[in-house]
Amino acid sequence: MITEEYLREKINANVPDIYHVIVTDLSYGCGQSFDVVVVSNTFSGKNKIQRSRLVNGILKEELTEIHAFSCKCYTEEEWSKIVI
């Protein structure tokens, strides 16, 4: 079963210049629905689709087992404007 911790560790290990990762299991521990926020300056100059593809590529195998997956990707500057 896929867990929040597993996804967080895999993203941390594979997204360059990682600043922050939030993984929330929306299926109450069933591992079927996740909301993910990834903050990395690797996303600078990339559009939303390119950012999502980078994360989805890292989690390619896991996404075959997950029913619902939402991923929001931000640079540190973008994130600083969202989080006060």
All heavy atoms as an XYZ file, in Angstrom:
676
protein
N       0.836     -1.185      0.000
C       0.000      0.000      0.000
C       0.881      1.249      0.000
O       1.902      1.309      0.670
C      -0.910     -0.001      1.224
C      -1.812      1.191      1.255
S      -2.997      1.186      2.601
C      -1.936      1.611      3.962
N       0.468      2.236     -0.735
C       1.207      3.493     -0.832
C       0.811      4.391      0.336
O      -0.368      4.517      0.663
C       0.909      4.172     -2.178
C       1.390      3.270     -3.320
C       1.569      5.532     -2.248
C       0.952      3.699     -4.674
N       1.813      5.011      0.956
C       1.565      5.871      2.106
C       2.045      7.292      1.841
O       2.820      7.532      0.908
C       2.308      5.343      3.350
O       3.724      5.423      3.109
C       1.906      3.909      3.683
N       1.597      8.225      2.688
C       2.058      9.612      2.603
C       3.575      9.659      2.716
O       4.240     10.341      1.941
C       1.453     10.447      3.730
C      -0.014     10.707      3.616
C      -0.561     11.475      4.812
O       0.180     11.732      5.788
O      -1.760     11.830      4.770
N       4.102      8.942      3.693
C       5.552      8.951      3.938
C       6.321      8.434      2.724
O       7.336      9.007      2.338
C       5.888      8.122      5.172
C       7.360      8.131      5.515
C       7.695      7.317      6.757
O       6.788      6.996      7.530
O       8.878      7.009      6.926
N       5.830      7.353      2.129
C       6.501      6.781      0.962
C       6.569      7.800     -0.181
O       7.623      8.010     -0.785
C       5.786      5.507      0.501
C       6.354      4.961     -0.782
C       7.497      4.162     -0.765
C       5.779      5.268     -2.013
C       8.044      3.683     -1.951
C       6.318      4.797     -3.192
C       7.444      3.999     -3.156
O       7.983      3.537     -4.330
N       5.429      8.440     -0.483
C       5.405      9.429     -1.566
C       6.304     10.618     -1.240
O       7.047     11.093     -2.098
C       3.977      9.910     -1.827
C       3.027      8.898     -2.451
C       1.630      9.496     -2.587
C       3.529      8.399     -3.789
N       6.252     11.094     -0.008
C       7.083     12.227      0.408
C       8.567     11.904      0.220
O       9.328     12.710     -0.327
C       6.787     12.580      1.867
C       7.406     13.866      2.350
C       7.023     14.200      3.795
N       5.594     14.148      4.041
C       4.979     13.200      4.767
N       5.678     12.229      5.318
N       3.688     13.220      4.938
N       8.975     10.725      0.656
C      10.381     10.325      0.535
C      10.799     10.198     -0.927
O      11.895     10.619     -1.301
C      10.624      9.015      1.273
C      10.602      9.173      2.783
C      10.777      7.849      3.524
O      11.012      6.803      2.874
O      10.654      7.870      4.760
N       9.940      9.626     -1.755
C      10.294      9.443     -3.167
C      10.411     10.798     -3.872
O      11.331     11.017     -4.659
C       9.267      8.563     -3.876
C       9.682      8.246     -5.301
C       9.163      6.948     -5.783
C       9.761      6.635     -7.156
N       9.182      5.461     -7.764
N       9.506     11.713     -3.581
C       9.569     13.048     -4.180
C      10.819     13.770     -3.692
O      11.559     14.362     -4.479
C       8.293     13.846     -3.874
C       7.096     13.231     -4.606
C       8.466     15.320     -4.262
C       5.744     13.735     -4.147
N      11.066     13.742     -2.386
C      12.260     14.389     -1.820
C      13.544     13.864     -2.451
O      14.476     14.618     -2.694
C      12.326     14.195     -0.307
C      11.589     15.269      0.449
O      11.681     16.441      0.133
N      10.843     14.863      1.463
N      13.587     12.580     -2.730
C      14.794     11.958     -3.266
C      14.999     12.232     -4.759
O      16.121     12.111     -5.253
C      14.753     10.448     -3.025
N      13.918     12.610     -5.461
C      14.023     12.691     -6.922
C      13.760     14.052     -7.553
O      14.068     14.240     -8.734
C      13.077     11.660     -7.552
C      13.548     10.256     -7.302
O      14.483      9.789     -7.937
N      12.932      9.578     -6.349
N      13.177     14.975     -6.819
C      12.979     16.322     -7.365
C      14.186     17.161     -6.958
O      14.451     17.334     -5.770
C      11.674     16.970     -6.848
C      11.581     18.414     -7.315
C      10.455     16.185     -7.319
N      14.918     17.677     -7.929
C      16.091     18.497     -7.602
C      15.692     19.791     -6.894
O      14.596     20.308     -7.096
C      16.706     18.806     -8.972
C      16.089     17.845     -9.922
C      14.747     17.493     -9.360
N      16.575     20.290     -6.080
C      16.402     21.593     -5.427
C      15.088     21.682     -4.658
O      14.396     22.691     -4.689
C      16.501     22.706     -6.484
C      16.813     24.059     -5.875
O      17.325     24.110     -4.748
O      16.519     25.070     -6.539
N      14.744     20.605     -3.962
C      13.477     20.536     -3.224
C      13.517     21.475     -2.024
O      14.532     21.595     -1.354
C      13.168     19.080     -2.793
C      11.702     18.914     -2.438
C      14.007     18.655     -1.626
C      10.828     18.674     -3.609
N      12.418     22.172     -1.804
C      12.300     23.085     -0.677
C      11.280     22.566      0.330
O      11.503     22.586      1.530
C      11.907     24.477     -1.181
C      11.616     25.465     -0.083
C      12.653     26.002      0.674
C      10.314     25.862      0.199
C      12.390     26.909      1.689
C      10.055     26.768      1.201
C      11.091     27.290      1.951
O      10.825     28.182      2.955
N      10.134     22.079     -0.176
C       9.058     21.662      0.713
C       8.152     20.672     -0.015
O       7.893     20.831     -1.204
C       8.268     22.895      1.133
C       7.305     22.696      2.243
N       7.683     22.288      3.495
C       5.962     22.861      2.293
C       6.622     22.226      4.269
N       5.561     22.558      3.569
N       7.663     19.663      0.709
C       6.712     18.697      0.157
C       5.620     18.447      1.197
O       5.924     18.197      2.365
C       7.390     17.349     -0.191
C       6.364     16.344     -0.699
C       8.489     17.534     -1.198
N       4.378     18.527      0.753
C       3.244     18.182      1.608
C       2.480     17.076      0.901
O       2.084     17.235     -0.260
C       2.303     19.387      1.826
C       3.045     20.553      2.458
C       1.107     18.974      2.686
C       2.251     21.850      2.466
N       2.282     15.960      1.576
C       1.504     14.854      1.021
C       0.362     14.561      1.987
O       0.595     14.330      3.173
C       2.360     13.587      0.820
C       1.512     12.449      0.262
C       3.541     13.865     -0.096
N      -0.861     14.577      1.474
C      -2.032     14.312      2.297
C      -2.820     13.159      1.693
O      -3.204     13.211      0.517
C      -2.938     15.558      2.383
O      -2.154     16.669      2.828
C      -4.083     15.337      3.340
N      -3.040     12.118      2.496
C      -3.848     10.980      2.059
C      -5.308     11.342      2.306
O      -5.758     11.412      3.448
C      -3.466      9.729      2.841
C      -4.201      8.484      2.380
O      -5.219      8.614      1.667
O      -3.769      7.378      2.745
N      -6.049     11.597      1.250
C      -7.449     11.985      1.357
C      -8.384     10.795      1.504
O      -9.587     10.965      1.670
C      -7.854     12.820      0.129
C      -7.033     14.091     -0.108
C      -7.444     14.743     -1.416
C      -7.168     15.047      1.052
N      -7.815      9.590      1.468
C      -8.626      8.375      1.586
C      -8.551      7.785      2.997
O      -8.874      6.623      3.200
C      -8.196      7.341      0.549
O      -6.834      6.978      0.752
N      -8.125      8.612      3.943
C      -8.078      8.198      5.364
C      -7.265      6.935      5.585
O      -7.683      6.027      6.291
C      -9.496      8.047      5.922
C     -10.310      9.294      5.745
C     -11.255      9.377      4.727
C     -10.107     10.401      6.556
C     -11.987     10.539      4.532
C     -10.834     11.564      6.373
C     -11.770     11.625      5.367
O     -12.491     12.781      5.178
N      -6.102      6.881      4.958
C      -5.179      5.785      5.177
C      -5.283      4.623      4.209
O      -4.526      3.668      4.305
N      -6.211      4.690      3.275
C      -6.370      3.594      2.306
C      -5.336      3.645      1.182
O      -5.151      2.669      0.467
C      -7.767      3.620      1.695
S      -9.062      3.200      2.860
N      -4.685      4.797      1.002
C      -3.669      4.921     -0.034
C      -4.218      5.002     -1.431
O      -3.548      4.631     -2.392
N      -5.439      5.484     -1.582
C      -6.058      5.545     -2.905
C      -6.266      6.956     -3.447
O      -6.553      7.137     -4.612
C      -7.407      4.827     -2.871
C      -7.276      3.341     -2.688
C      -6.551      2.701     -3.857
O      -6.943      2.857     -5.011
N      -5.485      1.995     -3.583
N      -6.115      7.976     -2.584
C      -6.356      9.352     -3.002
C      -5.392     10.280     -2.275
O      -5.383     10.315     -1.043
C      -7.808      9.742     -2.690
O      -8.056     11.072     -3.062
N      -4.600     11.023     -3.052
C      -3.586     11.891     -2.459
C      -3.638     13.298     -3.038
O      -3.901     13.484     -4.223
C      -2.178     11.327     -2.706
C      -1.902     10.064     -1.959
C      -2.122      8.832     -2.541
C      -1.413     10.097     -0.655
C      -1.867      7.660     -1.856
C      -1.153      8.931      0.038
C      -1.380      7.706     -0.558
N      -3.366     14.254     -2.165
C      -3.163     15.637     -2.556
C      -1.707     15.951     -2.225
O      -1.269     15.727     -1.094
C      -4.104     16.554     -1.780
C      -3.958     17.996     -2.207
O      -4.046     18.270     -3.418
O      -3.745     18.857     -1.327
N      -0.972     16.461     -3.207
C       0.459     16.702     -3.033
C       0.791     18.140     -3.418
O       0.280     18.656     -4.412
C       1.282     15.719     -3.913
C       2.762     16.013     -3.830
C       0.988     14.278     -3.517
N       1.644     18.761     -2.616
C       2.186     20.079     -2.925
C       3.705     19.931     -2.941
O       4.286     19.418     -1.978
C       1.775     21.135     -1.875
C       2.460     22.458     -2.159
C       0.267     21.301     -1.838
N       4.333     20.346     -4.030
C       5.783     20.259     -4.162
C       6.323     21.662     -4.430
O       5.857     22.341     -5.342
C       6.198     19.311     -5.316
C       7.720     19.205     -5.396
C       5.572     17.939     -5.151
N       7.304     22.063     -3.622
C       7.924     23.378     -3.793
C       9.399     23.156     -4.126
O      10.136     22.547     -3.350
C       7.782     24.239     -2.516
C       8.393     25.616     -2.739
C       6.320     24.347     -2.090
N       9.792     23.633     -5.307
C      11.165     23.465     -5.773
C      11.475     24.527     -6.820
O      10.630     24.826     -7.668
C      11.357     22.081     -6.391
O      12.600     21.990     -7.044
N      12.668     25.063     -6.767
C      13.065     26.029     -7.789
C      13.360     25.355     -9.129
O      13.576     26.025    -10.131
C      14.249     26.869     -7.310
C      13.803     27.906     -6.300
O      12.665     28.360     -6.317
N      14.689     28.266     -5.397
N      13.332     24.040     -9.161
C      13.436     23.303    -10.419
C      12.274     23.673    -11.344
O      12.384     23.560    -12.558
C      13.417     21.777    -10.143
O      14.563     21.461     -9.375
C      13.410     20.967    -11.413
N      11.165     24.131    -10.768
C       9.992     24.487    -11.551
C      10.086     25.860    -12.214
O       9.221     26.215    -13.005
C       8.737     24.429    -10.673
C       8.480     23.074    -10.074
C       8.159     22.954     -8.730
C       8.554     21.917    -10.829
C       7.917     21.724     -8.164
C       8.314     20.676    -10.276
C       7.991     20.573     -8.938
N      11.124     26.617    -11.903
C      11.291     27.946    -12.511
C      11.334     27.836    -14.032
O      12.047     26.989    -14.581
C      12.585     28.598    -12.024
O      12.500     28.912    -10.663
N      10.549     28.656    -14.701
C      10.529     28.666    -16.160
C       9.697     27.565    -16.783
O       9.614     27.474    -18.006
N       9.081     26.725    -15.971
C       8.243     25.636    -16.489
C       6.774     25.985    -16.271
O       6.404     26.561    -15.253
C       8.573     24.322    -15.781
C       9.943     23.782    -16.096
C      10.188     22.481    -15.340
C      11.482     21.809    -15.711
N      12.666     22.608    -15.584
N       5.918     25.602    -17.212
C       4.485     25.824    -17.043
C       3.889     24.713    -16.171
O       4.586     23.770    -15.786
C       3.779     25.949    -18.398
C       3.843     24.686    -19.227
O       3.810     23.572    -18.713
N       3.937     24.854    -20.539
N       2.605     24.814    -15.876
C       1.948     23.848    -14.982
C       2.040     22.416    -15.499
O       2.251     21.481    -14.725
C       0.485     24.223    -14.763
C       0.299     25.442    -13.917
C      -1.179     25.735    -13.727
C      -1.372     26.977    -12.881
N      -2.791     27.254    -12.619
N       1.865     22.246    -16.785
C       1.912     20.898    -17.365
C       3.316     20.306    -17.234
O       3.469     19.143    -16.851
C       1.461     20.911    -18.836
C      -0.025     21.249    -18.902
C       1.744     19.569    -19.509
C      -0.556     21.471    -20.295
N       4.342     21.084    -17.530
C       5.719     20.597    -17.411
C       6.047     20.236    -15.969
O       6.723     19.236    -15.711
C       6.694     21.660    -17.921
C       6.606     21.888    -19.412
C       7.363     23.122    -19.859
O       7.371     24.141    -19.165
N       7.999     23.029    -21.019
N       5.579     21.029    -15.026
C       5.819     20.763    -13.609
C       5.146     19.458    -13.194
O       5.760     18.614    -12.541
C       5.281     21.914    -12.756
C       6.022     23.216    -12.979
C       5.357     24.363    -12.256
N       6.041     25.623    -12.525
C       5.945     26.689    -11.766
N       5.178     26.688    -10.693
N       6.604     27.789    -12.079
N       3.890     19.305    -13.592
C       3.147     18.085    -13.238
C       3.774     16.850    -13.869
O       3.871     15.805    -13.232
C       1.689     18.202    -13.682
O       1.034     19.187    -12.939
N       4.217     16.973    -15.100
C       4.842     15.837    -15.782
C       6.122     15.388    -15.078
O       6.415     14.200    -15.016
C       5.136     16.174    -17.237
C       3.908     16.150    -18.095
C       4.221     16.456    -19.538
N       2.997     16.391    -20.345
C       2.867     16.940    -21.524
N       3.883     17.604    -22.072
N       1.727     16.847    -22.183
N       6.870     16.361    -14.549
C       8.086     16.020    -13.824
C       7.752     15.151    -12.601
O       8.343     14.089    -12.402
C       8.814     17.293    -13.384
C      10.211     17.112    -12.820
C      11.062     18.321    -13.158
C      10.201     16.905    -11.329
N       6.774     15.582    -11.814
C       6.384     14.833    -10.612
C       5.715     13.516    -11.003
O       6.027     12.458    -10.436
C       5.468     15.672     -9.709
C       4.976     14.851     -8.521
C       6.200     16.926     -9.215
N       4.810     13.555    -11.975
C       4.136     12.327    -12.408
C       5.125     11.297    -12.954
O       4.940     10.092    -12.770
C       3.076     12.636    -13.459
C       1.886     13.370    -12.892
O       1.763     13.567    -11.685
N       0.998     13.816    -13.754
N       6.165     11.762    -13.622
C       7.193     10.848    -14.128
C       7.927     10.143    -12.995
O       8.241      8.955    -13.098
N       8.173     10.856    -11.930
C       8.837     10.268    -10.763
C       7.942      9.221    -10.102
O       8.415      8.189     -9.630
C       9.228     11.375     -9.760
C      10.350     12.232    -10.351
C       9.622     10.802     -8.401
C      10.596     13.533     -9.617
N       6.641      9.473    -10.112
C       5.685      8.582     -9.444
C       4.925      7.691    -10.429
O       3.836      7.199    -10.116
C       4.686      9.418     -8.637
C       5.287     10.312     -7.561
C       4.204     11.159     -6.916
C       6.028      9.487     -6.511
N       5.505      7.458    -11.588
C       4.832      6.718    -12.655
C       4.265      5.375    -12.180
O       3.103      5.060    -12.429
C       5.802      6.497    -13.821
C       5.201      5.827    -15.009
C       6.207      5.697    -16.136
C       5.578      4.996    -17.318
N       6.517      4.895    -18.434
N       5.071      4.580    -11.514
C       4.615      3.261    -11.051
C       3.527      3.382     -9.990
O       2.541      2.646    -10.014
C       5.794      2.458    -10.500
C       6.777      2.026    -11.554
C       7.953      1.261    -10.975
O       7.785      0.630     -9.906
O       9.026      1.301    -11.582
N       3.697      4.313     -9.076
C       2.742      4.482     -7.985
C       1.383      4.966     -8.497
O       0.336      4.580     -7.969
C       3.287      5.474     -6.950
C       4.471      4.970     -6.169
C       5.795      5.005     -6.929
O       5.863      5.605     -8.027
O       6.770      4.434     -6.423
N       1.385      5.800     -9.523
C       0.142      6.346    -10.048
C      -0.757      5.279    -10.665
O      -1.965      5.478    -10.779
C       0.421      7.470    -11.049
C       1.011      8.741    -10.449
C       1.325      9.764    -11.535
C       0.099      9.337     -9.394
N      -0.192      4.143    -11.035
C      -1.021      3.052    -11.554
C      -1.864      2.424    -10.452
O      -2.865      1.771    -10.737
C      -0.166      1.953    -12.231
O       0.680      1.350    -11.253
C       0.652      2.521    -13.379
N      -1.476      2.624     -9.190
C      -2.190      2.042     -8.048
C      -3.089      3.040     -7.325
O      -3.903      2.656     -6.498
C      -1.186      1.475     -7.049
C      -0.316      0.377     -7.613
C       0.714     -0.107     -6.608
O       0.398     -0.123     -5.407
O       1.823     -0.454     -7.033
N      -2.927      4.324     -7.632
C      -3.674      5.375     -6.940
C      -4.919      5.725     -7.754
O      -4.859      5.898     -8.969
C      -2.780      6.622     -6.751
C      -1.616      6.289     -5.818
C      -3.592      7.788     -6.200
C      -0.580      7.389     -5.706
N      -6.042      5.854     -7.067
C      -7.308      6.180     -7.737
C      -7.402      7.667     -8.093
O      -7.835      8.021     -9.180
C      -8.476      5.778     -6.839
C      -9.803      6.162     -7.389
N     -10.349      5.563     -8.501
C     -10.692      7.111     -7.010
C     -11.521      6.115     -8.764
N     -11.749      7.058     -7.872
N      -7.014      8.548     -7.164
C      -7.104      9.997     -7.399
C      -5.813     10.658     -6.915
O      -5.339     10.385     -5.816
C      -8.303     10.577     -6.667
N      -5.275     11.563     -7.747
C      -4.003     12.209     -7.429
C      -4.048     13.654     -7.890
O      -4.305     13.939     -9.055
C      -2.861     11.467     -8.129
C      -1.494     12.015     -7.830
C      -0.864     11.716     -6.636
C      -0.846     12.823     -8.740
C       0.400     12.223     -6.358
C       0.418     13.328     -8.478
C       1.039     13.020     -7.282
N      -3.799     14.567     -6.964
C      -3.733     15.988     -7.277
C      -2.363     16.490     -6.861
O      -1.913     16.225     -5.745
C      -4.822     16.736     -6.517
O      -4.615     18.123     -6.595
N      -1.698     17.207     -7.759
C      -0.358     17.717     -7.456
C      -0.261     19.179     -7.858
O      -0.529     19.523     -9.007
C       0.694     16.896     -8.185
S       2.371     17.389     -7.777
N       0.122     19.999     -6.899
C       0.356     21.415     -7.166
C       1.846     21.675     -6.997
O       2.435     21.270     -6.000
C      -0.463     22.265     -6.213
C      -1.960     22.096     -6.394
C      -2.704     22.708     -5.226
C      -4.120     22.219     -5.177
N      -4.269     20.874     -4.646
N       2.444     22.336     -7.976
C       3.883     22.563     -7.985
C       4.182     24.057     -7.996
O       3.628     24.788     -8.827
C       4.511     21.905     -9.212
S       4.175     20.142     -9.365
N       5.069     24.485     -7.093
C       5.400     25.893     -6.965
C       6.908     26.091     -6.850
O       7.612     25.210     -6.353
C       4.769     26.494     -5.700
C       3.289     26.342     -5.612
C       2.714     25.343     -4.833
C       2.436     27.209     -6.293
C       1.336     25.208     -4.733
C       1.059     27.084     -6.203
C       0.517     26.080     -5.418
O      -0.845     25.953     -5.335
N       7.369     27.270     -7.248
C       8.740     27.677     -6.930
C       8.708     28.243     -5.504
O       7.633     28.512     -4.957
C       9.244     28.774     -7.892
O       8.439     29.936     -7.713
C       9.222     28.311     -9.332
N       9.874     28.460     -4.909
C       9.924     29.042     -3.563
C       9.268     30.417     -3.540
O       8.558     30.753     -2.588
C      11.366     29.147     -3.075
C      11.949     27.819     -2.653
C      13.347     27.960     -2.082
O      13.515     28.761     -1.135
O      14.253     27.284     -2.595
N       9.505     31.214     -4.566
C       8.918     32.558     -4.622
C       7.393     32.489     -4.683
O       6.691     33.222     -3.978
C       9.461     33.321     -5.829
C       8.924     34.729     -5.941
C       9.454     35.479     -7.149
O      10.376     34.983     -7.831
O       8.919     36.566     -7.418
N       6.859     31.610     -5.532
C       5.413     31.447     -5.635
C       4.824     30.977     -4.303
O       3.782     31.453     -3.857
C       5.055     30.444     -6.741
C       5.385     30.945     -8.127
C       5.373     29.838     -9.175
O       5.472     28.632     -8.819
O       5.297     30.175    -10.363
N       5.502     30.030     -3.668
C       5.048     29.475     -2.388
C       5.041     30.548     -1.293
O       4.123     30.599     -0.481
C       5.927     28.299     -1.997
C       5.522     27.609     -0.741
C       6.208     27.553      0.429
C       4.340     26.836     -0.528
N       5.528     26.818      1.357
C       4.372     26.357      0.783
C       3.239     26.509     -1.332
C       3.353     25.576      1.329
C       2.227     25.726     -0.787
C       2.291     25.267      0.522
N       6.040     31.409     -1.295
C       6.118     32.450     -0.270
C       4.941     33.424     -0.365
O       4.553     34.039      0.632
C       7.440     33.220     -0.356
O       7.480     34.020     -1.515
N       4.351     33.564     -1.530
C       3.187     34.439     -1.707
C       1.888     33.761     -1.258
O       0.902     34.426     -0.990
C       3.063     34.865     -3.168
C       4.202     35.755     -3.617
C       4.130     36.068     -5.083
C       5.340     36.870     -5.527
N       5.356     37.092     -6.976
N       1.895     32.435     -1.205
C       0.719     31.674     -0.804
C       0.674     31.492      0.708
O      -0.359     31.645      1.335
C       0.709     30.287     -1.494
C       0.561     30.480     -3.005
C      -0.397     29.404     -0.940
C       0.789     29.222     -3.797
N       1.820     31.149      1.278
C       1.916     30.876      2.714
C       2.368     32.138      3.427
O       3.419     32.690      3.118
C       2.910     29.727      2.982
C       3.023     29.458      4.465
C       2.486     28.490      2.238
N       1.584     32.536      4.364
C       1.912     33.774      5.109
C       2.456     33.416      6.466
O       2.098     32.532      7.120
C       0.664     34.670      5.241
C       0.198     35.085      3.861
C       0.969     35.865      6.113
C      -1.104     35.823      3.836
